[in-house]
Amino acid sequence: MEYNHSPFANSAAVASYATDAPRKVPGLADLHRMVMLLLAEQAPGDAHILVVGAGGGMEIKAIAGAQPAWRFTGVDPSPAMLNLAHQTLRPFADRVELIPGTIDQASEGPFDGATCLLTLHHLDRDERLRTLKDIRRRLRPGAKLVVTGHSALAPTLNAG
């Protein structure tokens, strides 16, 4: 994946990420809560969760706040986004490991659950499939993977 031309390589875009993301993704806070609840259905009380596309840390912050015994490993290829995540996640620093890179740099686990939120649309089809397989391989049997996508398709109106 090439991030040099990505908005996540632009320091101004990264600086406004925390305020822009909730405006661009209506219900983002609700999505984070729903993801936590889905993971909690199967995860043990001291779960270790893999977060692919850890971004600015918003997802981990929301889940860590609701699950005080969970630990997190987050990967993201954007150094600027990981810097933002480090700032965002200061209160949870003892439970969070942030790794620069892709799924290839994540430990082998096994993890008690994983998330890949609003990330896969940045990858081409073959890379998406490889990433999902590599996440799955790192999960304990029966562990949940929660994936959400983003589509920039505009709705069509039927004029009648």
N, CA and C atoms as an extended XYZ file, in Angstrom:
480
Properties=species:S:1:pos:R:3:atomname:S:1:resname:S:1:resid:I:1 pbc="F F F"
N         0.846       -1.160        0.000 N   MET     1
C         0.000        0.000        0.000 CA  MET     1
C         0.898        1.232        0.000 C   MET     1
N         0.613        2.175       -0.835 N   GLU     2
C         1.404        3.385       -0.955 CA  GLU     2
C         0.739        4.512       -0.175 C   GLU     2
N         1.425        5.014        0.850 N   TYR     3
C         0.848        6.054        1.679 CA  TYR     3
C         1.440        7.429        1.406 C   TYR     3
N         2.422        7.531        0.522 N   ASN     4
C         2.997        8.839        0.240 CA  ASN     4
C         1.971        9.788       -0.373 C   ASN     4
N         1.006        9.256       -1.117 N   HIS     5
C        -0.016       10.078       -1.757 CA  HIS     5
C        -1.329       10.010       -0.994 C   HIS     5
N        -1.320        9.412        0.140 N   SER     6
C        -2.504        9.282        0.970 CA  SER     6
C        -2.702       10.545        1.786 C   SER     6
N        -3.960       10.885        2.101 N   PRO     7
C        -4.171       12.024        3.003 CA  PRO     7
C        -3.550       11.783        4.380 C   PRO     7
N        -3.295       10.526        4.731 N   PHE     8
C        -2.732       10.210        6.042 CA  PHE     8
C        -1.233       10.466        6.100 C   PHE     8
N        -0.642       10.877        4.971 N   ALA     9
C         0.749       11.309        4.950 CA  ALA     9
C         0.828       12.832        5.065 C   ALA     9
N        -0.322       13.504        4.996 N   ASN    10
C        -0.412       14.963        5.058 CA  ASN    10
C        -0.637       15.383        6.512 C   ASN    10
N         0.306       16.138        7.078 N   SER    11
C         0.215       16.486        8.501 CA  SER    11
C        -1.012       17.342        8.812 C   SER    11
N        -1.445       18.188        7.886 N   ALA    12
C        -2.641       19.013        8.131 CA  ALA    12
C        -3.890       18.136        8.194 C   ALA    12
N        -3.984       17.159        7.302 N   ALA    13
C        -5.139       16.253        7.318 CA  ALA    13
C        -5.154       15.427        8.593 C   ALA    13
N        -4.004       14.995        9.034 N   VAL    14
C        -3.920       14.205       10.258 CA  VAL    14
C        -4.288       15.062       11.466 C   VAL    14
N        -3.845       16.319       11.466 N   ALA    15
C        -4.133       17.213       12.596 CA  ALA    15
C        -5.633       17.427       12.783 C   ALA    15
N        -6.393       17.385       11.702 N   SER    16
C        -7.845       17.600       11.805 CA  SER    16
C        -8.639       16.298       11.833 C   SER    16
N        -7.949       15.175       11.855 N   TYR    17
C        -8.624       13.877       11.783 CA  TYR    17
C        -9.654       13.678       12.901 C   TYR    17
N        -9.287       14.004       14.115 N   ALA    18
C       -10.173       13.763       15.265 CA  ALA    18
C       -11.486       14.527       15.140 C   ALA    18
N       -11.463       15.685       14.519 N   THR    19
C       -12.710       16.432       14.339 CA  THR    19
C       -13.391       16.100       13.019 C   THR    19
N       -12.609       15.774       11.995 N   ASP    20
C       -13.191       15.484       10.682 CA  ASP    20
C       -13.846       14.105       10.614 C   ASP    20
N       -13.231       13.106       11.214 N   ALA    21
C       -13.746       11.735       11.098 CA  ALA    21
C       -15.192       11.601       11.583 C   ALA    21
N       -15.552       12.128       12.748 N   PRO    22
C       -16.953       11.997       13.182 CA  PRO    22
C       -17.940       12.723       12.252 C   PRO    22
N       -17.487       13.790       11.590 N   ARG    23
C       -18.368       14.485       10.643 CA  ARG    23
C       -18.525       13.688        9.359 C   ARG    23
N       -17.472       13.016        8.938 N   LYS    24
C       -17.505       12.250        7.693 CA  LYS    24
C       -18.167       10.888        7.866 C   LYS    24
N       -18.177       10.390        9.092 N   VAL    25
C       -18.759        9.074        9.379 CA  VAL    25
C       -19.834        9.266       10.451 C   VAL    25
N       -21.047        9.577       10.036 N   PRO    26
C       -22.117        9.751       11.028 CA  PRO    26
C       -22.278        8.495       11.884 C   PRO    26
N       -22.409        8.686       13.176 N   GLY    27
C       -22.572        7.554       14.080 CA  GLY    27
C       -21.276        6.853       14.444 C   GLY    27
N       -20.138        7.507       14.240 N   LEU    28
C       -18.842        6.870       14.513 CA  LEU    28
C       -18.726        6.409       15.964 C   LEU    28
N       -19.139        7.224       16.907 N   ALA    29
C       -19.071        6.830       18.324 CA  ALA    29
C       -19.957        5.616       18.580 C   ALA    29
N       -21.130        5.582       17.945 N   ASP    30
C       -22.017        4.425       18.082 CA  ASP    30
C       -21.397        3.181       17.458 C   ASP    30
N       -20.708        3.367       16.333 N   LEU    31
C       -20.018        2.246       15.695 CA  LEU    31
C       -18.977        1.663       16.645 C   LEU    31
N       -18.196        2.519       17.281 N   HIS    32
C       -17.176        2.038       18.220 CA  HIS    32
C       -17.814        1.264       19.375 C   HIS    32
N       -18.919        1.758       19.900 N   ARG    33
C       -19.611        1.053       20.982 CA  ARG    33
C       -20.144       -0.293       20.500 C   ARG    33
N       -20.738       -0.330       19.312 N   MET    34
C       -21.260       -1.576       18.769 CA  MET    34
C       -20.136       -2.600       18.564 C   MET    34
N       -18.998       -2.151       18.072 N   VAL    35
C       -17.855       -3.037       17.871 CA  VAL    35
C       -17.416       -3.630       19.207 C   VAL    35
N       -17.334       -2.792       20.240 N   MET    36
C       -16.945       -3.279       21.566 CA  MET    36
C       -17.926       -4.338       22.046 C   MET    36
N       -19.229       -4.091       21.879 N   LEU    37
C       -20.242       -5.051       22.328 CA  LEU    37
C       -20.154       -6.365       21.553 C   LEU    37
N       -19.917       -6.288       20.252 N   LEU    38
C       -19.770       -7.508       19.449 CA  LEU    38
C       -18.558       -8.319       19.892 C   LEU    38
N       -17.449       -7.649       20.128 N   LEU    39
C       -16.251       -8.355       20.594 CA  LEU    39
C       -16.467       -8.955       21.979 C   LEU    39
N       -17.135       -8.220       22.850 N   ALA    40
C       -17.340       -8.660       24.231 CA  ALA    40
C       -18.202       -9.912       24.327 C   ALA    40
N       -18.984      -10.211       23.296 N   GLU    41
C       -19.808      -11.425       23.320 CA  GLU    41
C       -18.966      -12.688       23.444 C   GLU    41
N       -17.761      -12.689       22.887 N   GLN    42
C       -16.905      -13.875       22.899 CA  GLN    42
C       -15.591      -13.686       23.642 C   GLN    42
N       -15.141      -12.443       23.768 N   ALA    43
C       -13.813      -12.187       24.327 CA  ALA    43
C       -13.797      -12.396       25.837 C   ALA    43
N       -12.677      -12.908       26.354 N   PRO    44
C       -12.551      -13.048       27.806 CA  PRO    44
C       -12.398      -11.675       28.461 C   PRO    44
N       -12.523      -11.629       29.764 N   GLY    45
C       -12.433      -10.375       30.507 CA  GLY    45
C       -11.100       -9.669       30.370 C   GLY    45
N       -10.036      -10.426       30.074 N   ASP    46
C        -8.704       -9.848       29.912 CA  ASP    46
C        -8.227       -9.957       28.458 C   ASP    46
N        -9.142       -9.746       27.532 N   ALA    47
C        -8.887       -9.949       26.106 CA  ALA    47
C        -7.717       -9.127       25.581 C   ALA    47
N        -7.094       -9.687       24.551 N   HIS    48
C        -6.065       -8.980       23.780 CA  HIS    48
C        -6.628       -8.820       22.376 C   HIS    48
N        -6.840       -7.564       21.960 N   ILE    49
C        -7.523       -7.248       20.713 CA  ILE    49
C        -6.538       -6.671       19.703 C   ILE    49
N        -6.600       -7.162       18.472 N   LEU    50
C        -5.805       -6.660       17.359 CA  LEU    50
C        -6.625       -5.603       16.620 C   LEU    50
N        -6.041       -4.441       16.390 N   VAL    51
C        -6.713       -3.358       15.671 CA  VAL    51
C        -5.888       -3.036       14.420 C   VAL    51
N        -6.426       -3.404       13.272 N   VAL    52
C        -5.744       -3.169       12.001 CA  VAL    52
C        -6.269       -1.854       11.431 C   VAL    52
N        -5.360       -0.913       11.205 N   GLY    53
C        -5.760        0.431       10.816 CA  GLY    53
C        -6.071        1.238       12.064 C   GLY    53
N        -5.145        1.230       13.016 N   ALA    54
C        -5.370        1.870       14.323 CA  ALA    54
C        -5.548        3.380       14.215 C   ALA    54
N        -5.178        3.936       13.071 N   GLY    55
C        -5.457        5.344       12.793 CA  GLY    55
C        -5.075        6.280       13.909 C   GLY    55
N        -5.959        7.197       14.224 N   GLY    56
C        -5.686        8.184       15.258 CA  GLY    56
C        -5.971        7.709       16.663 C   GLY    56
N        -6.332        6.449       16.838 N   GLY    57
C        -6.550        5.882       18.161 CA  GLY    57
C        -7.963        6.022       18.698 C   GLY    57
N        -8.872        6.599       17.927 N   MET    58
C       -10.237        6.837       18.408 CA  MET    58
C       -10.962        5.542       18.759 C   MET    58
N       -10.809        4.549       17.937 N   GLU    59
C       -11.477        3.259       18.153 CA  GLU    59
C       -10.952        2.582       19.424 C   GLU    59
N        -9.635        2.543       19.570 N   ILE    60
C        -9.055        1.929       20.764 CA  ILE    60
C        -9.466        2.709       22.007 C   ILE    60
N        -9.456        4.024       21.934 N   LYS    61
C        -9.843        4.848       23.082 CA  LYS    61
C       -11.259        4.513       23.537 C   LYS    61
N       -12.181        4.414       22.596 N   ALA    62
C       -13.577        4.119       22.937 CA  ALA    62
C       -13.715        2.734       23.560 C   ALA    62
N       -13.052        1.765       22.980 N   ILE    63
C       -13.177        0.387       23.474 CA  ILE    63
C       -12.431        0.222       24.798 C   ILE    63
N       -11.244        0.788       24.890 N   ALA    64
C       -10.459        0.685       26.131 CA  ALA    64
C       -11.176        1.358       27.295 C   ALA    64
N       -11.872        2.440       27.019 N   GLY    65
C       -12.624        3.119       28.068 CA  GLY    65
C       -13.759        2.268       28.614 C   GLY    65
N       -14.322        1.426       27.763 N   ALA    66
C       -15.442        0.570       28.173 CA  ALA    66
C       -14.980       -0.784       28.721 C   ALA    66
N       -13.772       -1.188       28.387 N   GLN    67
C       -13.242       -2.496       28.797 CA  GLN    67
C       -11.882       -2.298       29.482 C   GLN    67
N       -11.866       -1.987       30.766 N   PRO    68
C       -10.622       -1.610       31.440 CA  PRO    68
C        -9.583       -2.717       31.595 C   PRO    68
N        -9.937       -3.957       31.347 N   ALA    69
C        -8.950       -5.034       31.475 CA  ALA    69
C        -8.423       -5.515       30.116 C   ALA    69
N        -8.955       -4.986       29.037 N   TRP    70
C        -8.497       -5.421       27.716 CA  TRP    70
C        -7.183       -4.747       27.345 C   TRP    70
N        -6.370       -5.484       26.574 N   ARG    71
C        -5.126       -4.962       26.000 CA  ARG    71
C        -5.310       -4.870       24.483 C   ARG    71
N        -4.524       -4.000       23.850 N   PHE    72
C        -4.681       -3.757       22.422 CA  PHE    72
C        -3.333       -3.716       21.721 C   PHE    72
N        -3.301       -4.290       20.535 N   THR    73
C        -2.176       -4.121       19.620 CA  THR    73
C        -2.748       -3.498       18.370 C   THR    73
N        -2.263       -2.314       18.031 N   GLY    74
C        -2.742       -1.610       16.848 CA  GLY    74
C        -1.635       -1.463       15.826 C   GLY    74
N        -1.979       -1.660       14.562 N   VAL    75
C        -1.029       -1.440       13.471 CA  VAL    75
C        -1.612       -0.411       12.515 C   VAL    75
N        -0.724        0.419       11.980 N   ASP    76
C        -1.130        1.410       10.991 CA  ASP    76
C         0.116        1.822       10.216 C   ASP    76
N         0.012        1.950        8.891 N   PRO    77
C         1.197        2.297        8.096 CA  PRO    77
C         1.561        3.779        8.118 C   PRO    77
N         0.720        4.635        8.687 N   SER    78
C         0.989        6.071        8.669 CA  SER    78
C         1.651        6.522        9.969 C   SER    78
N         2.914        6.935        9.909 N   PRO    79
C         3.581        7.434       11.120 CA  PRO    79
C         2.845        8.625       11.740 C   PRO    79
N         2.308        9.510       10.921 N   ALA    80
C         1.602       10.680       11.452 CA  ALA    80
C         0.345       10.255       12.201 C   ALA    80
N        -0.382        9.276       11.677 N   MET    81
C        -1.578        8.794       12.362 CA  MET    81
C        -1.213        8.085       13.660 C   MET    81
N        -0.117        7.345       13.663 N   LEU    82
C         0.310        6.686       14.904 CA  LEU    82
C         0.746        7.708       15.951 C   LEU    82
N         1.355        8.801       15.521 N   ASN    83
C         1.696        9.865       16.474 CA  ASN    83
C         0.431       10.421       17.116 C   ASN    83
N        -0.596       10.635       16.311 N   LEU    84
C        -1.876       11.095       16.843 CA  LEU    84
C        -2.459       10.061       17.799 C   LEU    84
N        -2.370        8.789       17.435 N   ALA    85
C        -2.875        7.717       18.303 CA  ALA    85
C        -2.144        7.706       19.643 C   ALA    85
N        -0.843        7.889       19.625 N   HIS    86
C        -0.081        7.934       20.889 CA  HIS    86
C        -0.607        9.038       21.800 C   HIS    86
N        -0.904       10.192       21.224 N   GLN    87
C        -1.442       11.305       22.018 CA  GLN    87
C        -2.840       10.967       22.543 C   GLN    87
N        -3.669       10.445       21.666 N   THR    88
C        -5.052       10.118       22.017 CA  THR    88
C        -5.118        9.052       23.104 C   THR    88
N        -4.180        8.136       23.079 N   LEU    89
C        -4.243        6.956       23.951 CA  LEU    89
C        -3.363        7.057       25.194 C   LEU    89
N        -2.881        8.227       25.510 N   ARG    90
C        -2.041        8.387       26.711 CA  ARG    90
C        -2.661        7.770       27.962 C   ARG    90
N        -3.968        7.984       28.220 N   PRO    91
C        -4.539        7.397       29.443 CA  PRO    91
C        -4.527        5.860       29.452 C   PRO    91
N        -4.345        5.249       28.300 N   PHE    92
C        -4.384        3.790       28.200 CA  PHE    92
C        -3.040        3.210       27.764 C   PHE    92
N        -1.986        4.009       27.823 N   ALA    93
C        -0.682        3.627       27.282 CA  ALA    93
C        -0.167        2.301       27.831 C   ALA    93
N        -0.501        1.970       29.070 N   ASP    94
C        -0.016        0.723       29.661 CA  ASP    94
C        -0.708       -0.507       29.073 C   ASP    94
N        -1.780       -0.304       28.308 N   ARG    95
C        -2.520       -1.432       27.732 CA  ARG    95
C        -2.501       -1.450       26.207 C   ARG    95
N        -1.749       -0.530       25.600 N   VAL    96
C        -1.769       -0.391       24.145 CA  VAL    96
C        -0.365       -0.451       23.572 C   VAL    96
N        -0.194       -1.284       22.560 N   GLU    97
C         1.033       -1.311       21.769 CA  GLU    97
C         0.661       -0.866       20.360 C   GLU    97
N         1.348        0.161       19.861 N   LEU    98
C         1.109        0.657       18.511 CA  LEU    98
C         2.326        0.344       17.652 C   LEU    98
N         2.081       -0.263       16.510 N   ILE    99
C         3.146       -0.743       15.644 CA  ILE    99
C         3.028       -0.077       14.276 C   ILE    99
N         4.102        0.540       13.792 N   PRO   100
C         4.063        1.088       12.436 CA  PRO   100
C         4.087       -0.046       11.413 C   PRO   100
N         3.190        0.026       10.446 N   GLY   101
C         3.174       -0.977        9.391 CA  GLY   101
C         1.785       -1.517        9.125 C   GLY   101
N         1.774       -2.689        8.545 N   THR   102
C         0.536       -3.360        8.162 CA  THR   102
C         0.374       -4.623        8.998 C   THR   102
N        -0.570       -5.446        8.636 N   ILE   103
C        -0.791       -6.712        9.345 CA  ILE   103
C         0.496       -7.541        9.395 C   ILE   103
N         1.363       -7.368        8.419 N   ASP   104
C         2.613       -8.135        8.380 CA  ASP   104
C         3.504       -7.863        9.592 C   ASP   104
N         3.388       -6.677       10.184 N   GLN   105
C         4.228       -6.336       11.332 CA  GLN   105
C         3.586       -6.719       12.671 C   GLN   105
N         2.325       -7.105       12.658 N   ALA   106
C         1.644       -7.506       13.900 CA  ALA   106
C         2.193       -8.846       14.377 C   ALA   106
N         2.167       -9.043       15.684 N   SER   107
C         2.605      -10.331       16.215 CA  SER   107
C         1.648      -11.422       15.741 C   SER   107
N         2.065      -12.640       15.898 N   GLU   108
C         1.255      -13.772       15.451 CA  GLU   108
C         0.066      -14.042       16.366 C   GLU   108
N         0.044      -13.386       17.520 N   GLY   109
C        -1.081      -13.611       18.434 CA  GLY   109
C        -0.830      -14.856       19.270 C   GLY   109
N        -1.874      -15.582       19.578 N   PRO   110
C        -3.241      -15.404       19.090 CA  PRO   110
C        -3.964      -14.292       19.840 C   PRO   110
N        -4.869      -13.629       19.122 N   PHE   111
C        -5.667      -12.545       19.671 CA  PHE   111
C        -7.072      -13.049       19.985 C   PHE   111
N        -7.701      -12.397       20.942 N   ASP   112
C        -9.052      -12.763       21.375 CA  ASP   112
C       -10.138      -12.084       20.550 C   ASP   112
N        -9.745      -11.219       19.650 N   GLY   113
C       -10.657      -10.520       18.758 CA  GLY   113
C        -9.860       -9.546       17.919 C   GLY   113
N       -10.488       -9.045       16.859 N   ALA   114
C        -9.800       -8.088       15.987 CA  ALA   114
C       -10.815       -7.162       15.344 C   ALA   114
N       -10.318       -5.990       14.983 N   THR   115
C       -11.129       -5.033       14.249 CA  THR   115
C       -10.358       -4.541       13.035 C   THR   115
N       -11.109       -4.183       12.021 N   CYS   116
C       -10.562       -3.555       10.823 CA  CYS   116
C       -11.660       -2.605       10.337 C   CYS   116
N       -11.677       -1.408       10.918 N   LEU   117
C       -12.765       -0.466       10.677 CA  LEU   117
C       -12.360        0.610        9.678 C   LEU   117
N       -13.171        0.755        8.651 N   LEU   118
C       -13.008        1.831        7.677 CA  LEU   118
C       -11.584        1.880        7.126 C   LEU   118
N       -11.030        0.713        6.859 N   THR   119
C        -9.635        0.598        6.438 CA  THR   119
C        -9.478       -0.083        5.085 C   THR   119
N       -10.242       -1.125        4.847 N   LEU   120
C       -10.006       -1.963        3.668 CA  LEU   120
C       -10.184       -1.230        2.347 C   LEU   120
N       -10.973       -0.163        2.315 N   HIS   121
C       -11.169        0.559        1.055 CA  HIS   121
C        -9.888        1.259        0.585 C   HIS   121
N        -8.883        1.340        1.451 N   HIS   122
C        -7.596        1.911        1.060 CA  HIS   122
C        -6.727        0.904        0.313 C   HIS   122
N        -7.142       -0.365        0.292 N   LEU   123
C        -6.342       -1.438       -0.303 CA  LEU   123
C        -6.976       -1.936       -1.590 C   LEU   123
N        -6.128       -2.435       -2.498 N   ASP   124
C        -6.708       -3.049       -3.691 CA  ASP   124
C        -7.270       -4.423       -3.319 C   ASP   124
N        -8.047       -5.004       -4.202 N   ARG   125
C        -8.806       -6.232       -3.908 CA  ARG   125
C        -7.925       -7.366       -3.390 C   ARG   125
N        -6.807       -7.621       -4.060 N   ASP   126
C        -5.930       -8.717       -3.646 CA  ASP   126
C        -5.345       -8.468       -2.261 C   ASP   126
N        -4.960       -7.233       -1.999 N   GLU   127
C        -4.390       -6.892       -0.693 CA  GLU   127
C        -5.448       -6.991        0.404 C   GLU   127
N        -6.701       -6.629        0.098 N   ARG   128
C        -7.788       -6.776        1.072 CA  ARG   128
C        -7.934       -8.237        1.482 C   ARG   128
N        -7.982       -9.118        0.512 N   LEU   129
C        -8.157      -10.541        0.802 CA  LEU   129
C        -6.979      -11.077        1.613 C   LEU   129
N        -5.767      -10.722        1.231 N   ARG   130
C        -4.578      -11.181        1.969 CA  ARG   130
C        -4.603      -10.656        3.404 C   ARG   130
N        -4.973       -9.399        3.570 N   THR   131
C        -5.034       -8.806        4.908 CA  THR   131
C        -6.051       -9.529        5.778 C   THR   131
N        -7.227       -9.786        5.241 N   LEU   132
C        -8.264      -10.486        6.018 CA  LEU   132
C        -7.813      -11.898        6.398 C   LEU   132
N        -7.175      -12.595        5.486 N   LYS   133
C        -6.663      -13.942        5.796 CA  LYS   133
C        -5.599      -13.879        6.897 C   LYS   133
N        -4.732      -12.864        6.817 N   ASP   134
C        -3.672      -12.734        7.826 CA  ASP   134
C        -4.222      -12.351        9.197 C   ASP   134
N        -5.292      -11.561        9.215 N   ILE   135
C        -5.939      -11.260       10.493 CA  ILE   135
C        -6.530      -12.540       11.064 C   ILE   135
N        -7.275      -13.248       10.251 N   ARG   136
C        -7.955      -14.474       10.699 CA  ARG   136
C        -6.958      -15.482       11.272 C   ARG   136
N        -5.814      -15.604       10.634 N   ARG   137
C        -4.780      -16.553       11.066 CA  ARG   137
C        -4.257      -16.214       12.461 C   ARG   137
N        -4.345      -14.951       12.855 N   ARG   138
C        -3.842      -14.509       14.153 CA  ARG   138
C        -4.879      -14.600       15.282 C   ARG   138
N        -6.086      -15.013       14.960 N   LEU   139
C        -7.153      -15.080       15.969 CA  LEU   139
C        -7.240      -16.451       16.617 C   LEU   139
N        -7.613      -16.454       17.887 N   ARG   140
C        -7.921      -17.715       18.571 CA  ARG   140
C        -9.148      -18.337       17.904 C   ARG   140
N        -9.285      -19.648       17.967 N   PRO   141
C       -10.507      -20.275       17.434 CA  PRO   141
C       -11.747      -19.671       18.105 C   PRO   141
N       -12.713      -19.286       17.306 N   GLY   142
C       -13.954      -18.718       17.811 CA  GLY   142
C       -13.916      -17.226       18.068 C   GLY   142
N       -12.749      -16.605       17.950 N   ALA   143
C       -12.639      -15.160       18.176 CA  ALA   143
C       -13.309      -14.410       17.034 C   ALA   143
N       -13.842      -13.237       17.367 N   LYS   144
C       -14.547      -12.434       16.368 CA  LYS   144
C       -13.625      -11.422       15.698 C   LYS   144
N       -13.886      -11.241       14.417 N   LEU   145
C       -13.287      -10.172       13.629 CA  LEU   145
C       -14.429       -9.266       13.214 C   LEU   145
N       -14.342       -7.981       13.555 N   VAL   146
C       -15.366       -7.021       13.168 CA  VAL   146
C       -14.771       -6.119       12.085 C   VAL   146
N       -15.428       -6.112       10.930 N   VAL   147
C       -14.981       -5.335        9.779 CA  VAL   147
C       -16.103       -4.387        9.385 C   VAL   147
N       -15.751       -3.144        9.140 N   THR   148
C       -16.709       -2.198        8.566 CA  THR   148
C       -16.056       -1.561        7.354 C   THR   148
N       -16.892       -1.151        6.426 N   GLY   149
C       -16.379       -0.560        5.194 CA  GLY   149
C       -16.896        0.835        4.993 C   GLY   149
N       -16.331        1.471        4.010 N   HIS   150
C       -16.711        2.839        3.654 CA  HIS   150
C       -16.917        2.880        2.156 C   HIS   150
N       -17.972        3.509        1.739 N   SER   151
C       -18.238        3.659        0.322 CA  SER   151
C       -18.523        5.117        0.036 C   SER   151
N       -17.924        5.611       -0.990 N   ALA   152
C       -18.123        7.016       -1.366 CA  ALA   152
C       -19.212        7.156       -2.407 C   ALA   152
N       -19.992        6.117       -2.626 N   LEU   153
C       -21.058        6.179       -3.615 CA  LEU   153
C       -22.148        7.152       -3.167 C   LEU   153
N       -22.531        7.992       -4.058 N   ALA   154
C       -23.604        8.935       -3.753 CA  ALA   154
C       -24.949        8.257       -4.003 C   ALA   154
N       -25.938        8.538       -3.179 N   PRO   155
C       -27.260        7.958       -3.412 CA  PRO   155
C       -27.858        8.522       -4.689 C   PRO   155
N       -28.652        7.719       -5.346 N   THR   156
C       -29.331        8.200       -6.556 CA  THR   156
C       -30.758        8.534       -6.212 C   THR   156
N       -31.271        9.525       -6.843 N   LEU   157
C       -32.638        9.939       -6.622 CA  LEU   157
C       -33.474        9.564       -7.841 C   LEU   157
N       -34.623        9.081       -7.591 N   ASN   158
C       -35.533        8.745       -8.669 CA  ASN   158
C       -36.512        9.916       -8.816 C   ASN   158
N       -36.373       10.618       -9.916 N   ALA   159
C       -37.200       11.799      -10.129 CA  ALA   159
C       -38.609       11.444      -10.567 C   ALA   159
N       -38.882       10.219      -10.689 N   GLY   160
C       -40.238        9.914      -10.873 CA  GLY   160
C       -40.736        9.270      -12.033 C   GLY   160
